[in-house]
Amino acid sequence: MLSIEAVDQYYGGSHILRNLSLRVQRGQVLAVLGRNGVGKTTLLKSLMGLVPIRSGSIELDGRRIERLAPDARARLGIGYVPQGREIFPRLSVLDNLRMGLAGLPGNPRVPDELFELFPVLRDMLHRRGGDLSGGQQQQLAIARALAARPRLLVLDEPTEGIQPSIIKDIGRVIGLLAARGDMAIVLVEQYYDFARALAHSYVVMSRGEVVRSGSGEDMDADGIRELIAV
């Protein structure tokens, strides 16, 4: 589904991503782990085209996309939930969801499935996004990304600053999406137990490189908790 091969990325003279490669299949969750500052968010921004890569390739379903603009990548089926959520605080919940449909042809309606996944949003359709709690905003951000029915969902630390009850709800949704089998999910996460519970596979990054990878079910045996501990 997604293949990133030998990617190098620079900020000015700083070499951030170093010969980085990873893959994730449809119906699977790939957990990207590592301490702060190792390049995880830069990896996602490179995947989305928000920062350019110097070399390497990014393929989605066999199509090279590393030279495409961010909006073109989104139209090909990548849904991105950035760190910090970045909803539109002055727009209503409904209008935030409609923004997720902006790249689709015609005048599509917000899918009812989003309210099945996140029931709280149905009750808050006309409330401003900025008036929601942090956990509700995170659910809104994920629902907005799902509105266009992406083939690849990219999540940057979805549990950051979220209360435990909503973390459980978000984990349930990610598990359901993966189980459908029609979507690949890349999950950047600091919360080890959350990542371990969802991951079919994992990579650990350090200084812009993948230093460990394996099956999600082997994370404990591989000592990944200790490897990424601060």
PEKA-V231523 format. One record per pair of residues at least 24 apart in sequence whose C-alpha atoms are under 6 Angstrom apart, sorted by sequence separation. I is the first residue (numbers start at 1). J is the second residue. If there is no record, write none. Layout:
i->[I;I]
j->[J;J]
This chain:
i->[1;1;135;114;94;135;152;154;157;93;151;152;153;154;155;156;157;93;152;92;92;93;92;93;91;92;90;91;89;89;9;100;8;9;100;8;8;97;100;101;7;7;6;5;5;4;85;4;3;3;85;2;2;1;1;80;79;79;78;77;83;77;78;79;80;81;82;83;78;28;27;27;27;32;26;27;28;29;30;31;32;33;26;27;29;30;31;26;25;31;38;30;38;39;29;32;34;38;29;30;31;32;33;34;28;30;20;18;17;18;16;35;34]
j->[25;26;162;143;125;166;183;185;188;125;183;184;185;186;187;188;189;126;185;126;127;128;128;129;128;129;128;129;129;130;53;144;53;54;145;54;55;144;147;148;55;56;56;56;57;57;138;58;58;59;141;59;60;60;61;145;145;150;150;150;156;151;152;153;154;155;156;157;153;178;178;181;182;187;182;183;184;185;186;187;188;189;183;184;186;187;188;184;184;199;206;199;207;208;199;202;204;208;200;201;202;203;204;205;200;202;209;208;208;209;208;228;228]
